[in-house]
């Protein structure tokens, strides 16, 4: 089974991608690849945040009962 990255690790990877894209010597092709990777990582972050929000809603609903 593949090890999943923590939210913090994924955010750090996105930050690293942004720093790479800020370089002037980056090629258009490499920039496009980094962009695609960054978009996928952002989706992963959103999915993780959505899961946490749903858990909090369940916990909040149970606390009200």
Biopython code that builds the backbone (N, CA, C, O; Angstrom):
import numpy as np
from Bio.PDB.StructureBuilder import StructureBuilder

atoms = [
    (1, "UNK", "N", (0.842, -1.180, 0.000)),
    (1, "UNK", "CA", (0.000, 0.000, 0.000)),
    (1, "UNK", "C", (0.889, 1.248, 0.000)),
    (1, "UNK", "O", (1.882, 1.308, 0.725)),
    (2, "UNK", "N", (0.530, 2.230, -0.809)),
    (2, "UNK", "CA", (1.322, 3.449, -0.921)),
    (2, "UNK", "C", (1.104, 4.314, 0.319)),
    (2, "UNK", "O", (-0.002, 4.419, 0.848)),
    (3, "UNK", "N", (2.183, 4.919, 0.754)),
    (3, "UNK", "CA", (2.101, 5.793, 1.915)),
    (3, "UNK", "C", (1.561, 7.142, 1.461)),
    (3, "UNK", "O", (2.066, 7.725, 0.502)),
    (4, "UNK", "N", (0.534, 7.638, 2.148)),
    (4, "UNK", "CA", (-0.017, 8.937, 1.792)),
    (4, "UNK", "C", (0.727, 10.023, 2.549)),
    (4, "UNK", "O", (1.148, 9.837, 3.690)),
    (5, "UNK", "N", (0.876, 11.151, 1.891)),
    (5, "UNK", "CA", (1.576, 12.277, 2.494)),
    (5, "UNK", "C", (0.620, 13.037, 3.397)),
    (5, "UNK", "O", (-0.591, 13.053, 3.179)),
    (6, "UNK", "N", (1.185, 13.656, 4.403)),
    (6, "UNK", "CA", (0.371, 14.506, 5.265)),
    (6, "UNK", "C", (0.036, 15.790, 4.508)),
    (6, "UNK", "O", (0.654, 16.108, 3.493)),
    (7, "UNK", "N", (-0.932, 16.504, 5.011)),
    (7, "UNK", "CA", (-1.317, 17.773, 4.407)),
    (7, "UNK", "C", (-0.132, 18.729, 4.396)),
    (7, "UNK", "O", (0.097, 19.436, 3.414)),
    (8, "UNK", "N", (0.610, 18.744, 5.480)),
    (8, "UNK", "CA", (1.764, 19.633, 5.578)),
    (8, "UNK", "C", (2.834, 19.290, 4.541)),
    (8, "UNK", "O", (3.436, 20.180, 3.941)),
    (9, "UNK", "N", (3.064, 17.988, 4.338)),
    (9, "UNK", "CA", (4.053, 17.557, 3.345)),
    (9, "UNK", "C", (3.613, 17.943, 1.930)),
    (9, "UNK", "O", (4.425, 18.361, 1.104)),
    (10, "UNK", "N", (2.325, 17.794, 1.674)),
    (10, "UNK", "CA", (1.799, 18.140, 0.359)),
    (10, "UNK", "C", (1.900, 19.643, 0.128)),
    (10, "UNK", "O", (2.276, 20.079, -0.960)),
    (11, "UNK", "N", (1.569, 20.432, 1.138)),
    (11, "UNK", "CA", (1.684, 21.883, 1.013)),
    (11, "UNK", "C", (3.137, 22.317, 0.801)),
    (11, "UNK", "O", (3.404, 23.253, 0.048)),
    (12, "UNK", "N", (4.070, 21.639, 1.465)),
    (12, "UNK", "CA", (5.486, 21.951, 1.278)),
    (12, "UNK", "C", (5.919, 21.641, -0.155)),
    (12, "UNK", "O", (6.696, 22.384, -0.755)),
    (13, "UNK", "N", (5.410, 20.541, -0.690)),
    (13, "UNK", "CA", (5.730, 20.171, -2.070)),
    (13, "UNK", "C", (5.195, 21.224, -3.050)),
    (13, "UNK", "O", (5.863, 21.565, -4.025)),
    (14, "UNK", "N", (3.995, 21.732, -2.785)),
    (14, "UNK", "CA", (3.429, 22.799, -3.622)),
    (14, "UNK", "C", (4.304, 24.043, -3.536)),
    (14, "UNK", "O", (4.565, 24.687, -4.552)),
    (15, "UNK", "N", (4.757, 24.384, -2.342)),
    (15, "UNK", "CA", (5.627, 25.547, -2.173)),
    (15, "UNK", "C", (6.940, 25.363, -2.939)),
    (15, "UNK", "O", (7.444, 26.306, -3.548)),
    (16, "UNK", "N", (7.489, 24.152, -2.906)),
    (16, "UNK", "CA", (8.713, 23.863, -3.656)),
    (16, "UNK", "C", (8.491, 24.041, -5.156)),
    (16, "UNK", "O", (9.358, 24.556, -5.863)),
    (17, "UNK", "N", (7.338, 23.616, -5.631)),
    (17, "UNK", "CA", (7.007, 23.761, -7.056)),
    (17, "UNK", "C", (6.924, 25.240, -7.423)),
    (17, "UNK", "O", (7.433, 25.656, -8.464)),
    (18, "UNK", "N", (6.292, 26.020, -6.580)),
    (18, "UNK", "CA", (6.177, 27.457, -6.841)),
    (18, "UNK", "C", (7.560, 28.096, -6.915)),
    (18, "UNK", "O", (7.822, 28.923, -7.789)),
    (19, "UNK", "N", (8.444, 27.707, -5.993)),
    (19, "UNK", "CA", (9.800, 28.253, -6.009)),
    (19, "UNK", "C", (10.541, 27.871, -7.285)),
    (19, "UNK", "O", (11.281, 28.686, -7.836)),
    (20, "UNK", "N", (10.353, 26.646, -7.760)),
    (20, "UNK", "CA", (10.985, 26.215, -9.012)),
    (20, "UNK", "C", (10.444, 27.008, -10.195)),
    (20, "UNK", "O", (11.191, 27.371, -11.103)),
    (21, "UNK", "N", (9.141, 27.274, -10.177)),
    (21, "UNK", "CA", (8.531, 28.002, -11.287)),
    (21, "UNK", "C", (8.944, 29.466, -11.309)),
    (21, "UNK", "O", (8.850, 30.118, -12.349)),
    (22, "UNK", "N", (9.398, 29.990, -10.184)),
    (22, "UNK", "CA", (9.847, 31.376, -10.109)),
    (22, "UNK", "C", (11.217, 31.599, -10.756)),
    (22, "UNK", "O", (11.612, 32.736, -11.017)),
    (23, "UNK", "N", (11.933, 30.508, -11.009)),
    (23, "UNK", "CA", (13.255, 30.649, -11.629)),
    (23, "UNK", "C", (13.109, 31.151, -13.061)),
    (23, "UNK", "O", (12.191, 30.752, -13.777)),
    (24, "UNK", "N", (14.002, 32.011, -13.462)),
    (24, "UNK", "CA", (13.948, 32.560, -14.817)),
    (24, "UNK", "C", (14.377, 31.553, -15.868)),
    (24, "UNK", "O", (13.896, 31.611, -17.000)),
    (25, "UNK", "N", (15.271, 30.626, -15.526)),
    (25, "UNK", "CA", (15.822, 29.709, -16.512)),
    (25, "UNK", "C", (14.946, 28.485, -16.771)),
    (25, "UNK", "O", (15.354, 27.595, -17.517)),
    (26, "UNK", "N", (13.777, 28.417, -16.185)),
    (26, "UNK", "CA", (12.911, 27.256, -16.355)),
    (26, "UNK", "C", (12.323, 27.251, -17.777)),
    (26, "UNK", "O", (11.932, 28.292, -18.305)),
    (27, "UNK", "N", (12.271, 26.073, -18.374)),
    (27, "UNK", "CA", (11.710, 25.955, -19.721)),
    (27, "UNK", "C", (10.187, 25.943, -19.651)),
    (27, "UNK", "O", (9.596, 25.682, -18.603)),
    (28, "UNK", "N", (9.576, 26.229, -20.779)),
    (28, "UNK", "CA", (8.123, 26.224, -20.845)),
    (28, "UNK", "C", (7.573, 24.826, -20.565)),
    (28, "UNK", "O", (6.568, 24.677, -19.871)),
    (29, "UNK", "N", (8.231, 23.815, -21.104)),
    (29, "UNK", "CA", (7.793, 22.433, -20.891)),
    (29, "UNK", "C", (7.880, 22.046, -19.414)),
    (29, "UNK", "O", (6.950, 21.455, -18.866)),
    (30, "UNK", "N", (9.003, 22.384, -18.776)),
    (30, "UNK", "CA", (9.159, 22.072, -17.351)),
    (30, "UNK", "C", (8.141, 22.852, -16.525)),
    (30, "UNK", "O", (7.585, 22.323, -15.562)),
    (31, "UNK", "N", (7.898, 24.093, -16.894)),
    (31, "UNK", "CA", (6.918, 24.913, -16.189)),
    (31, "UNK", "C", (5.528, 24.282, -16.288)),
    (31, "UNK", "O", (4.787, 24.251, -15.305)),
    (32, "UNK", "N", (5.179, 23.784, -17.464)),
    (32, "UNK", "CA", (3.883, 23.145, -17.667)),
    (32, "UNK", "C", (3.766, 21.878, -16.834)),
    (32, "UNK", "O", (2.717, 21.625, -16.242)),
    (33, "UNK", "N", (4.825, 21.079, -16.778)),
    (33, "UNK", "CA", (4.816, 19.857, -15.972)),
    (33, "UNK", "C", (4.663, 20.173, -14.488)),
    (33, "UNK", "O", (3.900, 19.516, -13.779)),
    (34, "UNK", "N", (5.396, 21.185, -14.026)),
    (34, "UNK", "CA", (5.291, 21.586, -12.622)),
    (34, "UNK", "C", (3.886, 22.096, -12.309)),
    (34, "UNK", "O", (3.335, 21.809, -11.246)),
    (35, "UNK", "N", (3.316, 22.852, -13.240)),
    (35, "UNK", "CA", (1.966, 23.375, -13.059)),
    (35, "UNK", "C", (0.974, 22.221, -12.893)),
    (35, "UNK", "O", (0.147, 22.231, -11.982)),
    (36, "UNK", "N", (1.066, 21.229, -13.781)),
    (36, "UNK", "CA", (0.158, 20.076, -13.700)),
    (36, "UNK", "C", (0.315, 19.332, -12.384)),
    (36, "UNK", "O", (-0.674, 18.932, -11.769)),
    (37, "UNK", "N", (1.552, 19.146, -11.953)),
    (37, "UNK", "CA", (1.804, 18.484, -10.665)),
    (37, "UNK", "C", (1.212, 19.302, -9.525)),
    (37, "UNK", "O", (0.592, 18.753, -8.614)),
    (38, "UNK", "N", (1.404, 20.613, -9.580)),
    (38, "UNK", "CA", (0.866, 21.491, -8.547)),
    (38, "UNK", "C", (-0.650, 21.433, -8.464)),
    (38, "UNK", "O", (-1.217, 21.436, -7.371)),
    (39, "UNK", "N", (-1.308, 21.382, -9.619)),
    (39, "UNK", "CA", (-2.775, 21.293, -9.646)),
    (39, "UNK", "C", (-3.234, 19.986, -9.007)),
    (39, "UNK", "O", (-4.194, 19.976, -8.235)),
    (40, "UNK", "N", (-2.558, 18.888, -9.322)),
    (40, "UNK", "CA", (-2.913, 17.591, -8.729)),
    (40, "UNK", "C", (-2.728, 17.621, -7.215)),
    (40, "UNK", "O", (-3.557, 17.095, -6.472)),
    (41, "UNK", "N", (-1.639, 18.238, -6.762)),
    (41, "UNK", "CA", (-1.385, 18.332, -5.323)),
    (41, "UNK", "C", (-2.437, 19.204, -4.636)),
    (41, "UNK", "O", (-2.869, 18.895, -3.526)),
    (42, "UNK", "N", (-2.850, 20.290, -5.291)),
    (42, "UNK", "CA", (-3.900, 21.147, -4.723)),
    (42, "UNK", "C", (-5.202, 20.368, -4.576)),
    (42, "UNK", "O", (-5.912, 20.518, -3.582)),
    (43, "UNK", "N", (-5.511, 19.540, -5.564)),
    (43, "UNK", "CA", (-6.721, 18.708, -5.488)),
    (43, "UNK", "C", (-6.621, 17.742, -4.317)),
    (43, "UNK", "O", (-7.597, 17.533, -3.596)),
    (44, "UNK", "N", (-5.438, 17.151, -4.125)),
    (44, "UNK", "CA", (-5.248, 16.237, -2.996)),
    (44, "UNK", "C", (-5.471, 16.969, -1.678)),
    (44, "UNK", "O", (-6.103, 16.437, -0.765)),
    (45, "UNK", "N", (-4.946, 18.200, -1.582)),
    (45, "UNK", "CA", (-5.138, 18.990, -0.360)),
    (45, "UNK", "C", (-6.619, 19.268, -0.128)),
    (45, "UNK", "O", (-7.116, 19.123, 0.989)),
    (46, "UNK", "N", (-7.319, 19.665, -1.182)),
    (46, "UNK", "CA", (-8.750, 19.941, -1.050)),
    (46, "UNK", "C", (-9.515, 18.698, -0.619)),
    (46, "UNK", "O", (-10.419, 18.781, 0.212)),
    (47, "UNK", "N", (-9.158, 17.548, -1.177)),
    (47, "UNK", "CA", (-9.815, 16.295, -0.794)),
    (47, "UNK", "C", (-9.578, 15.980, 0.681)),
    (47, "UNK", "O", (-10.500, 15.566, 1.385)),
    (48, "UNK", "N", (-8.351, 16.175, 1.147)),
    (48, "UNK", "CA", (-8.031, 15.912, 2.555)),
    (48, "UNK", "C", (-8.792, 16.863, 3.465)),
    (48, "UNK", "O", (-9.310, 16.451, 4.503)),
    (49, "UNK", "N", (-8.861, 18.118, 3.087)),
    (49, "UNK", "CA", (-9.573, 19.112, 3.898)),
    (49, "UNK", "C", (-11.065, 18.786, 3.927)),
    (49, "UNK", "O", (-11.705, 18.904, 4.972)),
    (50, "UNK", "N", (-11.625, 18.374, 2.779)),
    (50, "UNK", "CA", (-13.042, 17.990, 2.733)),
    (50, "UNK", "C", (-13.328, 16.825, 3.670)),
    (50, "UNK", "O", (-14.348, 16.818, 4.359)),
    (51, "UNK", "N", (-12.433, 15.837, 3.700)),
    (51, "UNK", "CA", (-12.626, 14.678, 4.582)),
    (51, "UNK", "C", (-12.637, 15.105, 6.046)),
    (51, "UNK", "O", (-13.456, 14.630, 6.833)),
    (52, "UNK", "N", (-11.726, 16.001, 6.405)),
    (52, "UNK", "CA", (-11.661, 16.487, 7.787)),
    (52, "UNK", "C", (-12.927, 17.258, 8.126)),
    (52, "UNK", "O", (-13.487, 17.089, 9.209)),
    (53, "UNK", "N", (-13.384, 18.111, 7.200)),
    (53, "UNK", "CA", (-14.602, 18.877, 7.452)),
    (53, "UNK", "C", (-15.797, 17.953, 7.658)),
    (53, "UNK", "O", (-16.624, 18.199, 8.537)),
    (54, "UNK", "N", (-15.899, 16.886, 6.855)),
    (54, "UNK", "CA", (-17.013, 15.940, 7.007)),
    (54, "UNK", "C", (-16.947, 15.231, 8.351)),
    (54, "UNK", "O", (-17.973, 15.014, 8.996)),
    (55, "UNK", "N", (-15.729, 14.866, 8.776)),
    (55, "UNK", "CA", (-15.587, 14.224, 10.093)),
    (55, "UNK", "C", (-16.016, 15.172, 11.206)),
    (55, "UNK", "O", (-16.682, 14.767, 12.158)),
    (56, "UNK", "N", (-15.627, 16.438, 11.075)),
    (56, "UNK", "CA", (-16.003, 17.421, 12.089)),
    (56, "UNK", "C", (-17.513, 17.627, 12.133)),
    (56, "UNK", "O", (-18.083, 17.821, 13.206)),
    (57, "UNK", "N", (-18.157, 17.586, 10.975)),
    (57, "UNK", "CA", (-19.610, 17.706, 10.945)),
    (57, "UNK", "C", (-20.275, 16.526, 11.654)),
    (57, "UNK", "O", (-21.254, 16.697, 12.381)),
    (58, "UNK", "N", (-19.729, 15.325, 11.433)),
    (58, "UNK", "CA", (-20.275, 14.128, 12.088)),
    (58, "UNK", "C", (-20.069, 14.238, 13.591)),
    (58, "UNK", "O", (-20.988, 13.978, 14.367)),
    (59, "UNK", "N", (-18.874, 14.620, 14.000)),
    (59, "UNK", "CA", (-18.577, 14.760, 15.432)),
    (59, "UNK", "C", (-19.462, 15.837, 16.046)),
    (59, "UNK", "O", (-19.997, 15.656, 17.140)),
    (60, "UNK", "N", (-19.618, 16.958, 15.344)),
    (60, "UNK", "CA", (-20.467, 18.033, 15.831)),
    (60, "UNK", "C", (-21.907, 17.589, 15.954)),
    (60, "UNK", "O", (-22.590, 17.965, 16.906)),
    (61, "UNK", "N", (-22.381, 16.797, 15.008)),
    (61, "UNK", "CA", (-23.753, 16.296, 15.055)),
    (61, "UNK", "C", (-23.953, 15.323, 16.207)),
    (61, "UNK", "O", (-25.008, 15.312, 16.841)),
    (62, "UNK", "N", (-22.935, 14.501, 16.479)),
    (62, "UNK", "CA", (-23.035, 13.551, 17.584)),
    (62, "UNK", "C", (-23.008, 14.278, 18.925)),
    (62, "UNK", "O", (-23.652, 13.852, 19.884)),
    (63, "UNK", "N", (-22.257, 15.381, 18.984)),
    (63, "UNK", "CA", (-22.167, 16.128, 20.238)),
    (63, "UNK", "C", (-23.500, 16.781, 20.581)),
    (63, "UNK", "O", (-23.827, 16.963, 21.754)),
    (64, "UNK", "N", (-24.266, 17.133, 19.553)),
    (64, "UNK", "CA", (-25.559, 17.794, 19.787)),
    (64, "UNK", "C", (-26.612, 16.814, 20.289)),
    (64, "UNK", "O", (-27.594, 17.222, 20.911)),
    (65, "UNK", "N", (-26.415, 15.530, 20.025)),
    (65, "UNK", "CA", (-27.426, 14.536, 20.423)),
    (65, "UNK", "C", (-27.394, 14.214, 21.871)),
    (65, "UNK", "O", (-28.186, 13.397, 22.340)),
]
sb = StructureBuilder()
sb.init_structure("model")
sb.init_model(0)
sb.init_chain("A")
sb.init_seg("    ")
for serial, (resi, resn, name, xyz) in enumerate(atoms, 1):
    if name == "N":
        sb.init_residue(resn, " ", resi, " ")
    sb.init_atom(name, np.array(xyz, "f"), 0.0, 1.0, " ", f" {name:<3s}", serial, name[0])
structure = sb.get_structure()
